[in-house]
Amino acid sequence: MGKPSANVPLCSEHLFNAGLAVTNNLMKNQLSMTISRETRGLLLGFCGMCLFGATLPMTRLAVQDFDPLPMTAIRAALGGLVAALVLLLGRAKLPERRHLPKLIYVTVTVGTGFQLTSAMGSLTVPSAHGGVVLGLLPLCTALAAALWSGERPSLGFWACSVVGAAIIVAYALRQGGGGVSVGDLWLLGTVFCAATGYVASAELARVMPGWTVISWALVINLVASIPAAVWLWPDNLADVSPRGWSAFFYLAVVSQYFAFFIWNAALAMGGTARVAQIQFLQTFVTIGLAALLAGESIDALTVLTALVVLGLVLLSRRFRVVGGAPRP
């Protein structure tokens, strides 16, 4: 008998690698078939929610060194310039004229309103408290989606949302000594801007790439943000601490811009009302980061409220939401 060919082990190795590659591809295909579009939207929404969850603690840190008005203007201008660069590198097409009204609305609510109202609220309200108040976002977003996009959540879904909102309002009243503070009113403005802006963004993300929605919104905002930044430019920038600058850049680039890449895709894939329920979990992220980054003390009532709201989120997943078609 002749000696075995030296090519046999090599061929066996090639066959093994080829088989492994085929197996991996089959597993990936099976995984993509198993994970539904809605579930992928929920997973993306969870990632976006975690990025948004740092917004209030970072805002709380930033307003220690920046006044809210100059910070909002400079933050919007910086985010718009980054967005313009991304659009240029991505060779994005100009938005269609019929989409401009909604883009302008996203500009006003998400590009300016959210930043300004959250900054004003953070002057007087701890970020952990604010995180609980922002738990109203899922209910308000679902309501906006029902009125604007035609989504039809079931009665059980609405019940979970209303109960969760009622618990959050009771928490805010309890923490405010029986009344609503000025900071809470600013945060309610934040809720309105975010909820309606999210719905407008989600509708646009169904007819144009999600990353271009927030990009064009911030670029459109440059018309106002650059003049405002020049006019309100502070004289004490040299006194801003490294922590203040870090918080500012996070707000300008991550929570204002890149987090929306993920969030808009999630809303378009999983449905606005359904994915918006994940925002109830944002309270936990905000509370944890408030203690970790801002050094805030977290009381038992805050944690208990967040836990009850979490239970409502899990319960709401059992109820159906019928998606609506985007309006032109």
MARBA-308742 format. One line per field, with one value per residue (C-alpha): residue number from 1; x, y, z; residue in one letter. Coordinates in pm, 1 decimal, decimal comma. Example, Ala and Ser with C-alpha at 12.3 -4.5 7.8 and 13.67 -1.06 7.14 Angstrom:
! residues 2
n = 1 / 2
px = 1230,0 / 1367,0
py = -450,0 / -106,0
pz = 780,0 / 714,0
res = A / S
END
This chain:
! residues 328
n = 1 / 2 / 3 / 4 / 5 / 6 / 7 / 8 / 9 / 10 / 11 / 12 / 13 / 14 / 15 / 16 / 17 / 18 / 19 / 20 / 21 / 22 / 23 / 24 / 25 / 26 / 27 / 28 / 29 / 30 / 31 / 32 / 33 / 34 / 35 / 36 / 37 / 38 / 39 / 40 / 41 / 42 / 43 / 44 / 45 / 46 / 47 / 48 / 49 / 50 / 51 / 52 / 53 / 54 / 55 / 56 / 57 / 58 / 59 / 60 / 61 / 62 / 63 / 64 / 65 / 66 / 67 / 68 / 69 / 70 / 71 / 72 / 73 / 74 / 75 / 76 / 77 / 78 / 79 / 80 / 81 / 82 / 83 / 84 / 85 / 86 / 87 / 88 / 89 / 90 / 91 / 92 / 93 / 94 / 95 / 96 / 97 / 98 / 99 / 100 / 101 / 102 / 103 / 104 / 105 / 106 / 107 / 108 / 109 / 110 / 111 / 112 / 113 / 114 / 115 / 116 / 117 / 118 / 119 / 120 / 121 / 122 / 123 / 124 / 125 / 126 / 127 / 128 / 129 / 130 / 131 / 132 / 133 / 134 / 135 / 136 / 137 / 138 / 139 / 140 / 141 / 142 / 143 / 144 / 145 / 146 / 147 / 148 / 149 / 150 / 151 / 152 / 153 / 154 / 155 / 156 / 157 / 158 / 159 / 160 / 161 / 162 / 163 / 164 / 165 / 166 / 167 / 168 / 169 / 170 / 171 / 172 / 173 / 174 / 175 / 176 / 177 / 178 / 179 / 180 / 181 / 182 / 183 / 184 / 185 / 186 / 187 / 188 / 189 / 190 / 191 / 192 / 193 / 194 / 195 / 196 / 197 / 198 / 199 / 200 / 201 / 202 / 203 / 204 / 205 / 206 / 207 / 208 / 209 / 210 / 211 / 212 / 213 / 214 / 215 / 216 / 217 / 218 / 219 / 220 / 221 / 222 / 223 / 224 / 225 / 226 / 227 / 228 / 229 / 230 / 231 / 232 / 233 / 234 / 235 / 236 / 237 / 238 / 239 / 240 / 241 / 242 / 243 / 244 / 245 / 246 / 247 / 248 / 249 / 250 / 251 / 252 / 253 / 254 / 255 / 256 / 257 / 258 / 259 / 260 / 261 / 262 / 263 / 264 / 265 / 266 / 267 / 268 / 269 / 270 / 271 / 272 / 273 / 274 / 275 / 276 / 277 / 278 / 279 / 280 / 281 / 282 / 283 / 284 / 285 / 286 / 287 / 288 / 289 / 290 / 291 / 292 / 293 / 294 / 295 / 296 / 297 / 298 / 299 / 300 / 301 / 302 / 303 / 304 / 305 / 306 / 307 / 308 / 309 / 310 / 311 / 312 / 313 / 314 / 315 / 316 / 317 / 318 / 319 / 320 / 321 / 322 / 323 / 324 / 325 / 326 / 327 / 328
px = 0,0 / 119,8 / 160,8 / -143,0 / -139,8 / -38,3 / -339,9 / -588,0 / -562,8 / -572,5 / -883,7 / -1045,2 / -972,2 / -1126,1 / -1434,7 / -1465,3 / -1436,5 / -1687,2 / -1928,6 / -1882,4 / -1950,7 / -2267,8 / -2382,5 / -2323,5 / -2516,7 / -2804,6 / -2806,8 / -2807,3 / -3088,8 / -3286,6 / -3227,2 / -3345,5 / -3654,2 / -3718,5 / -3680,6 / -3977,6 / -3962,0 / -4146,4 / -3897,6 / -3603,4 / -3771,2 / -3806,5 / -3438,7 / -3329,9 / -3568,8 / -3407,9 / -3062,9 / -3193,4 / -3373,3 / -3050,4 / -2876,5 / -3167,2 / -3169,0 / -2844,1 / -2991,7 / -3128,9 / -2824,7 / -2597,2 / -2820,5 / -2808,9 / -2429,0 / -2415,8 / -2640,3 / -2395,7 / -2154,7 / -2384,4 / -2693,2 / -2983,2 / -3039,2 / -2677,8 / -2632,7 / -2942,4 / -2833,4 / -2470,6 / -2575,2 / -2821,5 / -2562,9 / -2297,2 / -2543,2 / -2651,8 / -2294,6 / -2224,4 / -2548,6 / -2450,6 / -2115,8 / -2285,2 / -2534,0 / -2248,1 / -2042,3 / -2349,3 / -2445,3 / -2801,3 / -3069,0 / -3253,6 / -3586,6 / -3897,3 / -4094,0 / -4400,1 / -4195,2 / -4075,1 / -4368,2 / -4306,2 / -3929,2 / -3978,9 / -4202,5 / -3931,7 / -3685,7 / -3897,0 / -3986,6 / -3687,1 / -3421,5 / -3498,4 / -3798,4 / -3679,6 / -3334,1 / -3458,5 / -3739,0 / -3525,0 / -3245,0 / -3485,7 / -3642,2 / -3301,6 / -3226,0 / -3470,3 / -3560,2 / -3316,8 / -3259,0 / -3389,6 / -3717,8 / -3723,9 / -3668,7 / -3984,7 / -4185,7 / -4064,6 / -4225,7 / -4534,4 / -4370,2 / -4508,3 / -4868,8 / -4829,5 / -4646,2 / -4915,7 / -5183,2 / -5003,3 / -4959,0 / -5330,2 / -5433,9 / -5171,0 / -5066,6 / -5388,7 / -5237,2 / -5504,5 / -5385,0 / -5620,1 / -5814,7 / -5573,0 / -5279,4 / -5445,9 / -5530,9 / -5165,5 / -5054,5 / -5310,3 / -5237,0 / -4863,8 / -4915,6 / -5138,1 / -4871,2 / -4607,9 / -4829,8 / -4896,4 / -4521,3 / -4451,8 / -4720,6 / -4588,2 / -4230,4 / -4347,7 / -4527,2 / -4876,7 / -4822,6 / -4654,8 / -4325,3 / -4205,0 / -3946,8 / -4225,6 / -4406,2 / -4091,2 / -4059,8 / -4419,7 / -4317,1 / -4031,2 / -4280,4 / -4498,1 / -4205,0 / -4060,4 / -4388,8 / -4514,4 / -4166,5 / -4116,1 / -4439,3 / -4350,9 / -4002,8 / -4148,2 / -4380,1 / -4091,8 / -3872,0 / -4122,6 / -4075,1 / -3710,3 / -3399,3 / -3431,9 / -3084,3 / -3165,3 / -3477,7 / -3297,8 / -3004,9 / -3215,6 / -3411,8 / -3092,0 / -2955,4 / -3277,8 / -3241,2 / -2903,5 / -3096,4 / -3192,3 / -2931,4 / -2618,7 / -2742,5 / -2873,1 / -2540,3 / -2347,4 / -2584,6 / -2592,5 / -2226,6 / -2115,3 / -1802,7 / -1712,7 / -1638,3 / -1285,2 / -1435,6 / -1634,3 / -1513,2 / -1406,9 / -1715,6 / -1933,1 / -1776,4 / -1818,8 / -2186,4 / -2232,1 / -2076,5 / -2281,3 / -2599,6 / -2502,4 / -2379,8 / -2525,3 / -2862,8 / -2958,4 / -2834,8 / -2691,1 / -2941,0 / -3213,6 / -3055,0 / -3144,7 / -3470,5 / -3624,0 / -3540,5 / -3698,8 / -4021,8 / -4052,7 / -3989,3 / -4177,3 / -4460,9 / -4466,5 / -4704,3 / -4542,7 / -4181,0 / -4273,7 / -4364,7 / -3992,4 / -3953,7 / -4108,9 / -3779,5 / -3589,2 / -3675,7 / -3445,2 / -3159,1 / -3199,8 / -3222,5 / -2911,8 / -2709,8 / -2834,7 / -2674,5 / -2363,9 / -2288,1 / -2461,1 / -2417,0 / -2787,1 / -2936,7 / -3218,5 / -3501,1 / -3713,6 / -4024,7 / -3843,7 / -3727,5 / -4069,8 / -4246,1 / -4007,2 / -4061,7 / -4440,6 / -4415,1 / -4184,4 / -4450,6 / -4702,5 / -4463,2 / -4429,8 / -4805,9 / -4871,3 / -4664,6 / -4952,4 / -5195,9 / -5231,6 / -5147,3 / -5276,5 / -5039,3 / -5155,6 / -5040,1 / -4826,7 / -4990,7 / -4833,6
py = 0,0 / 348,7 / 617,6 / 830,7 / 1152,9 / 1461,6 / 1633,2 / 1417,9 / 1604,5 / 1932,3 / 1828,8 / 1710,8 / 2046,6 / 2225,8 / 2005,0 / 2066,8 / 2443,8 / 2438,9 / 2236,0 / 2474,5 / 2771,8 / 2611,2 / 2527,8 / 2884,8 / 3022,7 / 2785,9 / 2890,9 / 3258,2 / 3205,1 / 3007,8 / 3280,2 / 3551,5 / 3342,6 / 3280,3 / 3642,2 / 3833,4 / 4185,9 / 4308,5 / 4137,1 / 4287,5 / 4624,3 / 4569,4 / 4472,2 / 4782,2 / 4987,6 / 4852,9 / 4963,7 / 5308,6 / 5337,0 / 5266,7 / 5548,0 / 5784,1 / 5676,0 / 5865,6 / 6191,5 / 6329,3 / 6240,9 / 6391,2 / 6698,6 / 6732,8 / 6731,8 / 6969,6 / 7240,0 / 7269,7 / 7433,0 / 7558,3 / 7777,1 / 7591,5 / 7833,5 / 7856,1 / 7483,5 / 7401,5 / 7627,4 / 7507,7 / 7145,4 / 7171,3 / 7342,0 / 7079,6 / 6795,0 / 6957,1 / 6990,2 / 6624,3 / 6527,5 / 6730,7 / 6550,1 / 6209,6 / 6297,6 / 6412,8 / 6098,0 / 5879,0 / 6059,3 / 6087,9 / 6214,3 / 6534,1 / 6469,7 / 6496,4 / 6818,1 / 6633,1 / 6514,6 / 6862,7 / 6949,5 / 6641,3 / 6696,0 / 7051,3 / 6920,8 / 6672,7 / 6962,9 / 7173,8 / 6895,5 / 6661,7 / 6900,6 / 7189,0 / 7136,6 / 6817,6 / 6958,7 / 7290,8 / 7155,8 / 6874,5 / 7121,7 / 7362,4 / 7078,3 / 6947,7 / 7278,5 / 7199,2 / 6829,7 / 6542,2 / 6321,9 / 6011,3 / 6194,0 / 6316,5 / 5963,1 / 5848,1 / 6142,3 / 6062,5 / 5723,0 / 5897,9 / 5878,1 / 5533,9 / 5636,1 / 5970,2 / 5812,3 / 5544,4 / 5815,4 / 6020,7 / 5709,9 / 5630,8 / 5984,7 / 6045,5 / 5708,5 / 5513,0 / 5243,8 / 5066,0 / 4933,9 / 4693,0 / 4780,7 / 4581,9 / 4772,8 / 5103,7 / 4986,2 / 4904,9 / 5238,9 / 5442,3 / 5262,7 / 5313,7 / 5682,7 / 5723,5 / 5566,9 / 5803,6 / 6109,4 / 5997,4 / 5955,7 / 6306,8 / 6455,0 / 6262,9 / 6376,6 / 6733,1 / 6759,7 / 6729,0 / 6964,4 / 6967,4 / 7158,1 / 7391,0 / 7127,4 / 6872,0 / 7110,7 / 7147,0 / 6768,9 / 6736,3 / 6958,8 / 6716,8 / 6429,3 / 6610,8 / 6699,7 / 6349,3 / 6161,0 / 6357,9 / 6388,6 / 6011,8 / 5944,6 / 6188,5 / 6033,0 / 5681,8 / 5772,2 / 5925,3 / 5622,2 / 5403,8 / 5595,3 / 5706,1 / 5565,2 / 5612,7 / 5760,1 / 6034,1 / 6141,9 / 6276,1 / 6387,2 / 6612,4 / 6737,0 / 6856,1 / 7002,2 / 7199,5 / 7318,5 / 7475,8 / 7768,9 / 7863,8 / 7688,7 / 7849,8 / 8211,1 / 8127,6 / 7969,6 / 8276,4 / 8513,0 / 8315,6 / 8207,8 / 8208,2 / 8387,4 / 8127,8 / 7823,0 / 7812,5 / 7742,4 / 7437,7 / 7121,4 / 6807,0 / 6635,4 / 6915,4 / 6888,3 / 6509,7 / 6544,8 / 6814,1 / 6609,9 / 6303,9 / 6510,5 / 6674,2 / 6368,7 / 6054,8 / 6122,2 / 6393,5 / 6220,1 / 5867,8 / 5719,7 / 5820,2 / 5606,2 / 5303,8 / 5437,1 / 5536,7 / 5195,7 / 5030,6 / 5231,4 / 5152,5 / 4778,7 / 4707,0 / 4958,8 / 5291,1 / 5202,8 / 4863,9 / 4982,3 / 5293,4 / 5067,7 / 4995,1 / 5352,5 / 5250,1 / 5065,7 / 5387,2 / 5483,2 / 5207,6 / 5316,1 / 5678,2 / 5594,2 / 5377,1 / 5635,1 / 5914,0 / 5733,9 / 5630,6 / 5950,1 / 6230,9 / 6087,5 / 6115,7 / 5917,1 / 5684,6 / 5628,6 / 5315,6 / 5483,3 / 5558,7 / 5198,9 / 5058,2 / 5282,2 / 5174,4 / 4805,7 / 4837,2 / 5014,5 / 4739,5 / 4483,1 / 4679,8 / 4685,7 / 4308,0 / 4269,6 / 4503,9 / 4275,2 / 4025,8 / 4263,9 / 4327,1 / 4646,5 / 4677,7 / 4883,9 / 5177,3 / 5289,4 / 5602,3 / 5913,0 / 6084,6
pz = 0,0 / -73,7 / 188,9 / 263,5 / 72,4 / 267,2 / 111,5 / 303,4 / 636,3 / 446,6 / 255,6 / 578,2 / 737,9 / 441,2 / 458,9 / 832,5 / 789,6 / 505,1 / 716,9 / 1007,7 / 783,7 / 647,9 / 1001,4 / 1118,2 / 823,1 / 891,8 / 1257,2 / 1162,9 / 915,6 / 1171,7 / 1430,2 / 1193,1 / 1116,9 / 1486,4 / 1596,8 / 1460,6 / 1326,4 / 1636,3 / 1867,7 / 1680,3 / 1716,7 / 2090,5 / 2122,4 / 1933,1 / 2143,3 / 2459,3 / 2337,2 / 2247,9 / 2580,1 / 2770,1 / 2581,7 / 2651,6 / 3016,0 / 3076,6 / 2946,4 / 3273,5 / 3489,7 / 3222,4 / 3200,1 / 3577,8 / 3561,2 / 3265,4 / 3416,9 / 3704,9 / 3457,8 / 3178,8 / 3178,1 / 3012,1 / 2722,6 / 2598,0 / 2653,0 / 2446,4 / 2159,5 / 2147,8 / 2192,9 / 1901,9 / 1681,2 / 1752,7 / 1692,7 / 1366,5 / 1240,7 / 1321,9 / 1145,0 / 838,0 / 822,8 / 851,3 / 577,3 / 355,1 / 412,9 / 367,1 / 44,9 / 168,8 / -66,0 / 9,7 / 182,8 / -30,2 / 0,0 / 133,5 / 432,3 / 533,8 / 766,9 / 981,4 / 971,7 / 1094,8 / 1373,2 / 1476,5 / 1467,3 / 1703,3 / 1948,5 / 1952,3 / 1823,9 / 2060,1 / 2287,5 / 2455,2 / 2531,0 / 2666,9 / 2886,3 / 3031,7 / 3110,4 / 3282,6 / 3479,4 / 3589,0 / 3761,6 / 4042,7 / 4014,4 / 4087,0 / 3784,2 / 3965,6 / 4034,3 / 3674,4 / 3548,4 / 3724,1 / 3586,9 / 3235,8 / 3286,1 / 3146,0 / 2803,5 / 2703,9 / 2770,9 / 2594,6 / 2301,0 / 2265,2 / 2278,2 / 2012,9 / 1796,4 / 1824,7 / 1729,8 / 1461,4 / 1315,9 / 1361,5 / 1588,1 / 1791,5 / 2127,7 / 2305,1 / 2618,8 / 2835,3 / 2690,3 / 2769,8 / 3120,2 / 3194,3 / 3054,2 / 3248,4 / 3576,4 / 3524,0 / 3450,1 / 3758,0 / 3979,6 / 3839,0 / 3893,9 / 4251,7 / 4302,4 / 4171,7 / 4398,5 / 4699,1 / 4636,6 / 4576,6 / 4911,6 / 4763,2 / 4470,2 / 4133,2 / 4129,2 / 3855,4 / 3763,2 / 3716,0 / 3480,8 / 3271,5 / 3262,5 / 3146,5 / 2857,6 / 2796,7 / 2786,4 / 2531,9 / 2306,1 / 2319,8 / 2273,7 / 1975,0 / 1825,3 / 1851,6 / 1664,7 / 1386,4 / 1364,7 / 1351,4 / 1063,5 / 869,7 / 945,7 / 759,1 / 435,1 / 460,3 / 632,9 / 1008,7 / 1049,1 / 799,5 / 990,5 / 1296,7 / 1080,2 / 860,0 / 1160,6 / 1330,5 / 1006,9 / 955,4 / 1313,6 / 1227,6 / 1080,5 / 1436,1 / 1651,8 / 1504,3 / 1541,0 / 1889,7 / 1987,8 / 1869,0 / 2048,3 / 2376,1 / 2372,0 / 2739,0 / 2861,2 / 3123,7 / 2905,7 / 3045,5 / 3388,4 / 3274,9 / 3448,2 / 3257,0 / 3397,3 / 3262,3 / 2916,8 / 2915,4 / 3003,1 / 2739,5 / 2458,0 / 2555,6 / 2535,6 / 2205,9 / 2016,1 / 2179,3 / 2341,6 / 2091,9 / 1779,0 / 1761,2 / 2007,8 / 1762,5 / 1490,3 / 1699,9 / 1838,0 / 1504,1 / 1358,6 / 1663,7 / 1634,7 / 1264,8 / 1316,4 / 1638,5 / 1625,1 / 1805,4 / 2088,5 / 2159,1 / 2158,0 / 2356,5 / 2652,8 / 2692,0 / 2808,9 / 3138,8 / 3197,2 / 3135,8 / 3490,7 / 3620,4 / 3397,3 / 3500,5 / 3870,4 / 3856,8 / 3664,2 / 3891,0 / 4183,0 / 3989,8 / 3797,5 / 3986,8 / 4336,0 / 4416,8 / 4703,8 / 4597,8 / 4847,0 / 4882,0 / 4736,5 / 4410,6 / 4374,4 / 4469,5 / 4217,6 / 3943,5 / 4028,6 / 4010,8 / 3677,0 / 3549,5 / 3633,4 / 3428,7 / 3133,8 / 3142,6 / 3171,9 / 2877,9 / 2650,7 / 2666,0 / 2498,6 / 2129,5 / 1940,9 / 1584,5 / 1370,6 / 1161,5 / 820,9 / 806,7 / 672,3 / 373,3
res = M / G / K / P / S / A / N / V / P / L / C / S / E / H / L / F / N / A / G / L / A / V / T / N / N / L / M / K / N / Q / L / S / M / T / I / S / R / E / T / R / G / L / L / L / G / F / C / G / M / C / L / F / G / A / T / L / P / M / T / R / L / A / V / Q / D / F / D / P / L / P / M / T / A / I / R / A / A / L / G / G / L / V / A / A / L / V / L / L / L / G / R / A / K / L / P / E / R / R / H / L / P / K / L / I / Y / V / T / V / T / V / G / T / G / F / Q / L / T / S / A / M / G / S / L / T / V / P / S / A / H / G / G / V / V / L / G / L / L / P / L / C / T / A / L / A / A / A / L / W / S / G / E / R / P / S / L / G / F / W / A / C / S / V / V / G / A / A / I / I / V / A / Y / A / L / R / Q / G / G / G / G / V / S / V / G / D / L / W / L / L / G / T / V / F / C / A / A / T / G / Y / V / A / S / A / E / L / A / R / V / M / P / G / W / T / V / I / S / W / A / L / V / I / N / L / V / A / S / I / P / A / A / V / W / L / W / P / D / N / L / A / D / V / S / P / R / G / W / S / A / F / F / Y / L / A / V / V / S / Q / Y / F / A / F / F / I / W / N / A / A / L / A / M / G / G / T / A / R / V / A / Q / I / Q / F / L / Q / T / F / V / T / I / G / L / A / A / L / L / A / G / E / S / I / D / A / L / T / V / L / T / A / L / V / V / L / G / L / V / L / L / S / R / R / F / R / V / V / G / G / A / P / R / P
END
